[in-house]
Structure formats: structure tokens, C-alpha cells
Amino acid sequence: MSSRGSKSSRPHTPITSKAQRSMMGAELARRRAGKEGRMEGITTGELVSHLRESRGKKLPKRAK
């Protein structure tokens, strides 16, 4: 379990690749534009926190 203050019972999973970062960024942009999102199990707040955490990190293009 995560102790990051989230109300979700799911464990925290960090962004591990540039592909994941771009996918989550696109999802956040869709939601902010008022369109229907494609990721059902993650809240907008969780998306923002994941993207904020991965900012400035050098990630591989794809996770192994």
C-alpha cells in the first residue's frame, strides 16, 4: 500500500519509460479538454502526480 496520501488502495506504480509518460500525458490532455478518457482505473489527480514525479528524469524509450 502507498502512504502518499492517495485514497486508492492500489499500490503506487511509477512511470518507467518515455512511452508511459507520453501515454499518461495524452490521457491528462484528453481529460482537461473535456473528452472521454481511455484509462478507467486512474484518477486525474493520480495522473498529475505520476507526471510530476517523472518530470526531469531520464527514462528509457521503452521499459524492459
DAZISUL-V592493 format. One record per backbone hydrogen bond with DSSP energy under -0.5 kcal/mol. NH is the residue of the N-H (numbers start at 1). CO is the residue of the C=O. E is the energy in kcal/mol with one decimal. If there is no record, write none. Layout:
NH&CO&E / NH&CO&E
//
This chain:
14&12&-0.5 / 18&60&-2.7 / 19&61&-1.4 / 21&17&-2.0 / 22&18&-2.5 / 23&19&-2.1 / 24&20&-2.6 / 25&21&-2.3 / 26&22&-2.2 / 27&23&-2.0 / 28&24&-2.3 / 29&25&-2.2 / 30&26&-2.3 / 31&27&-2.3 / 32&28&-2.4 / 33&29&-1.7 / 34&31&-1.2 / 35&30&-2.3 / 40&38&-0.7 / 47&43&-2.0 / 48&44&-2.3 / 49&45&-2.2 / 50&46&-2.5 / 51&47&-2.5 / 52&48&-2.4 / 53&49&-2.1 / 54&50&-1.8 / 55&51&-0.8 / 57&54&-1.8 / 59&57&-0.9 / 60&16&-0.5
//
